[in-house]
Amino acid sequence: MNQPISRRGALALCGAATLSLFGAGALAGCSGSDGDAVTVGSKAFTEGVILSELYALALEDAGLTVNRSFEISGSLIHTALESGDIDLYPEYTGTGLISVLQMDPLTDPETVYNTVKDEYKKQFDLVWLDKSEAADGQGLVIRTEAAKRLGIKTISDLQAHAGELRFASQGQFDERADGLPALEAVYGPFDWKDHAVFDEGLKYQVLANDEMDVTPAYTTEAQLTDDAFTLLEDDKHVWPPYNVAPVVRAEVLDAHPQIEEALKRVNDALTTEELTRLNARVDIDKEEYEDVARAFFESIG
């Protein structure tokens, strides 16, 4: 089995032909609904396929027949769910709020969850099941040596010491409304000692080489298992929460009510730290995502 494509990847597993056909309402060549089977979809990045495989294992353990339709483009997966090409998949509350519902960002996790839960049911007849503690949102990472030397634990601490630190941006972070402008609107200006742009794939390398000190990151990136890097607390809550939760078609949940309890078992066991470790086993240790998911599922009893 091939490894999943890189984080935030764009193309569906079934190939480029799928994308053109999908515009006409078909996921040709993918699993699709099959009789009484439940089709689990996933987004096209490591964490997405791990989560979806965990969901699939939980449903099979509950006695359901499961089809897997993994690595669907993030821009297409909501439509796939609405159209019935898939029956459920793991989504993030912040993504549902901002990208799907096109609503303004909110920062309280319960408010965001309740908003997407209510609006998805009203607008799409889709059900958000219970959210997990695990969240994959925007954050800032600092070299642990620098954090300890300067006593930095939060983004407020970071802002106070920005003049002593070098910032490795990925370019778009400097311009995006939810990037540096959002940070400075809440925390004040960050007058970095040095500010340079690096490719996304190099950011941890330049920190490890002591070329830069701070970089933007997603909060479950595999490299965060390394003690050389410290994820800072967003103490003033600039960024919306991105808790993971299953989203399922209402008619499928009505037909198979055991789905809710089966997936709750997975979500209750997941934490942000555990999700980061699972990502690291695939992205760094190069284990197969199926093996990683199965080992974790068996560990939760």
C-alpha positions in Angstrom: 0.0 0.0 0.0 1.4 3.4 -0.9 1.8 6.0 1.8 -0.8 8.8 1.8 0.2 11.9 -0.1 1.7 14.9 1.8 -0.3 16.9 4.3 -3.0 19.2 2.8 -2.6 17.3 -0.5 -5.0 18.1 -3.3 -5.8 15.2 -5.7 -8.2 12.4 -5.1 -6.8 8.8 -5.0 -8.9 7.7 -7.9 -7.0 10.0 -10.3 -7.4 13.1 -12.3 -10.3 11.6 -14.3 -12.3 11.5 -11.1 -12.1 15.3 -10.8 -13.8 16.0 -14.1 -16.4 13.3 -13.6 -17.1 14.5 -10.1 -18.3 17.8 -11.4 -21.1 15.9 -12.9 -21.9 14.3 -9.6 -20.0 11.1 -9.9 -17.0 9.6 -8.1 -16.4 7.2 -10.9 -14.0 4.4 -10.1 -14.2 4.9 -6.3 -16.1 2.8 -3.8 -19.4 4.6 -3.5 -22.3 3.2 -1.5 -22.8 -0.5 -2.0 -26.1 -1.9 -0.8 -26.1 -1.8 3.0 -22.4 -1.0 3.3 -21.2 2.3 4.8 -18.7 4.2 2.7 -16.0 6.1 4.7 -14.2 8.9 2.9 -11.0 10.7 3.8 -9.1 13.8 2.8 -5.8 13.5 1.0 -3.2 13.9 3.7 -1.7 11.6 6.3 -3.9 12.5 9.2 -7.0 12.3 7.1 -6.4 8.7 6.1 -5.3 7.6 9.6 -8.5 9.0 11.0 -10.7 7.5 8.3 -9.1 4.1 8.7 -9.8 4.3 12.5 -13.4 5.1 11.7 -13.6 2.2 9.3 -12.1 -0.2 11.8 -14.6 0.9 14.5 -17.5 0.5 12.2 -16.4 -3.0 11.1 -15.9 -3.9 14.8 -19.5 -2.8 15.3 -20.6 -5.3 12.7 -21.0 -3.0 9.7 -19.7 -3.6 6.2 -17.4 -0.8 5.2 -16.2 0.6 1.8 -13.2 2.9 1.9 -13.0 5.8 -0.5 -9.8 7.6 0.7 -7.7 10.6 -0.4 -10.4 12.7 -1.9 -9.5 16.4 -2.5 -10.4 18.6 0.4 -12.3 20.9 -2.1 -14.5 18.0 -3.2 -15.1 15.9 -0.1 -18.1 17.9 1.3 -19.8 17.6 -2.1 -19.1 13.9 -2.1 -20.8 13.6 1.2 -23.8 15.6 0.2 -24.3 13.6 -3.0 -24.0 10.3 -1.3 -20.8 9.1 -2.9 -19.5 8.7 0.6 -21.5 8.4 3.8 -19.2 9.9 6.4 -15.7 11.3 6.9 -13.6 13.1 9.6 -13.9 16.9 9.4 -12.5 19.8 11.4 -14.9 22.2 13.2 -13.0 25.3 12.0 -13.0 24.0 8.4 -16.7 23.4 8.5 -17.3 26.9 9.9 -15.0 28.9 7.6 -14.5 26.9 4.4 -17.9 25.2 4.1 -20.3 27.5 5.8 -18.3 30.6 4.8 -18.9 32.1 8.3 -16.7 34.5 10.2 -14.1 32.8 12.5 -15.1 32.1 16.1 -12.7 31.0 18.8 -14.7 29.2 21.4 -14.6 25.4 20.7 -18.1 24.7 21.9 -19.6 27.7 20.0 -17.9 26.6 16.8 -19.0 23.0 17.2 -22.6 23.9 18.0 -22.7 26.3 15.1 -21.5 23.8 12.5 -23.7 21.1 14.0 -26.8 23.2 13.7 -26.1 24.7 10.3 -25.0 21.4 8.7 -28.3 19.8 9.8 -30.4 22.8 8.5 -28.5 23.3 5.2 -27.3 19.9 4.2 -29.1 17.3 6.4 -25.7 16.2 7.6 -25.0 15.3 11.3 -21.9 16.2 13.3 -21.3 13.5 15.9 -19.4 14.3 19.1 -16.1 16.2 18.6 -12.8 14.9 19.8 -10.4 16.7 22.1 -7.9 16.2 19.3 -7.5 19.4 17.2 -5.4 20.2 14.2 -5.2 24.0 13.9 -2.8 26.8 13.2 0.1 27.4 15.6 3.6 28.7 16.0 6.6 26.5 16.8 9.8 27.7 18.4 13.2 26.0 18.9 13.0 24.5 22.4 16.5 25.9 23.2 15.3 29.4 22.4 12.1 29.0 24.3 13.9 27.8 27.5 16.6 30.5 27.2 14.0 33.3 26.9 11.3 31.8 29.1 8.8 31.6 26.2 5.7 29.4 26.6 2.9 31.5 25.0 2.5 33.7 21.9 2.4 36.7 24.2 5.8 35.7 25.5 7.0 35.3 21.9 5.7 38.8 20.9 7.6 40.3 23.9 10.9 38.7 22.7 10.3 39.0 18.9 13.3 41.3 18.5 15.6 38.5 19.7 14.2 35.9 17.3 14.4 34.9 13.7 11.1 34.1 11.9 10.8 31.5 9.1 7.7 32.3 7.2 6.2 30.4 4.3 5.3 33.6 2.5 1.5 33.4 2.4 1.4 33.4 6.2 2.6 37.1 6.0 -0.4 38.1 3.9 -3.3 35.8 4.9 -6.0 37.4 7.0 -5.6 34.5 9.5 -1.8 34.7 9.5 0.5 37.4 10.7 -2.1 40.2 10.3 -4.4 38.3 12.7 -1.6 37.8 15.1 -0.5 41.4 15.1 -4.1 42.6 15.4 -4.4 40.7 18.7 -0.9 40.5 20.1 0.7 43.6 18.7 3.6 44.0 16.3 6.2 41.3 15.9 9.5 43.1 15.2 11.6 40.1 14.4 15.4 40.1 14.5 15.2 38.5 11.1 12.3 37.5 8.9 12.8 35.3 5.8 10.6 33.1 3.6 11.3 29.3 3.3 9.6 26.5 1.5 7.0 24.7 3.7 9.1 21.5 3.5 12.2 23.2 4.9 10.8 24.9 7.9 11.8 22.3 10.5 15.2 21.8 8.9 16.1 25.5 9.2 15.0 25.4 12.9 17.0 22.3 13.5 20.1 23.9 11.9 19.7 27.0 14.1 19.2 29.2 11.0 15.8 30.4 12.3 13.9 30.2 15.6 10.2 30.3 14.9 7.8 29.1 12.2 4.1 28.7 11.6 2.8 25.1 11.8 -0.2 22.9 12.1 -0.6 21.6 15.6 -0.4 17.9 14.9 2.6 17.9 12.5 4.7 14.8 12.9 7.9 16.8 13.7 6.3 18.1 16.9 7.1 14.7 18.5 10.7 15.9 18.5 11.7 17.6 21.8 13.8 20.1 19.8 10.6 21.9 18.9 8.0 23.5 21.2 4.4 24.4 20.1 3.4 27.7 21.8 0.1 28.3 23.5 -2.2 30.7 21.6 -3.1 32.4 24.9 -5.2 35.1 23.4 -7.1 32.7 21.1 -6.4 34.2 17.7 -7.1 31.1 15.7 -10.4 29.2 15.5 -10.5 25.6 17.0 -10.1 22.7 14.6 -11.4 19.8 16.6 -11.9 16.6 14.6 -15.4 15.0 14.4 -17.2 12.6 12.2 -19.8 14.1 9.8 -22.4 11.6 8.5 -25.4 11.7 6.3 -28.5 11.7 8.4 -30.3 8.9 6.5 -27.2 6.7 7.0 -27.2 7.4 10.7 -30.9 6.6 10.9 -30.3 3.3 9.1 -27.3 2.4 11.2 -27.6 4.1 14.6 -24.7 2.0 16.0 -22.4 4.3 14.0 -22.6 7.0 16.7 -21.3 4.8 19.5 -18.7 3.1 17.4 -17.1 6.4 16.3 -17.4 7.9 19.8 -15.1 5.2 21.0 -12.4 6.4 18.6 -12.9 10.2 19.2 -12.9 9.8 23.0 -9.5 8.1 22.8 -7.9 10.7 20.6 -5.9 13.7 21.8 -3.9 16.2 19.9 -0.7 14.6 21.2 -1.8 11.1 20.3 -2.8 12.3 16.8 0.6 13.9 16.4 2.3 10.6 17.4 0.2 8.7 14.9 1.2 11.1 12.1 4.9 10.8 13.1 4.7 7.0 12.7 3.6 7.4 9.1 5.4 10.5 8.0 8.7 10.0 9.9 9.0 6.3 10.7 7.4 5.4 7.3 5.0 2.8 8.7 1.9 2.0 6.7 -1.1 4.0 7.8 -3.3 0.9 8.1 -0.8 -0.7 10.5 -0.6 2.5 12.6 -4.4 2.8 12.7 -5.0 -0.8 13.6 -2.4 -0.8 16.4 -4.0 2.3 18.0 -7.5 0.9 17.6 -6.5 -2.3 19.3 -4.9 -0.4 22.1 -8.2 1.4 23.0 -9.9 -1.9 23.7 
